């Protein structure tokens, strides 16, 4: 996915940033509006990035709003793309 300036988004770097901010060993919580402000992008851009990361298997939604399961970036590989679970249970 390219950003509005024509550059590629570094999903690996974003994944690592979110990993460093995890709330518990396997989850990260954040508000998309706040993340958008920090990254200086539109909130809709963050929504698309999060959707892509969920599709790729880097993140998975939980029943709690704004909380995602996150895969250790060291364990994530490009071969995992599209292997995101359809439902996460606690």
Number of C-alpha atoms within 10 A of each C-alpha: 13 9 11 11 6 8 9 10 13 11 15 14 11 16 20 15 12 20 21 12 13 17 15 10 11 12 19 18 17 15 12 17 15 12 16 16 12 9 12 11 14 14 17 12 16 20 15 12 16 21 15 17 21 22 18 19 22 28 25 22 21 15 11 9 10 12 18 24 22 25 18 15 17 8 8 16 11 9 9 13 15 14 12 17 12 9 9 12 6 5
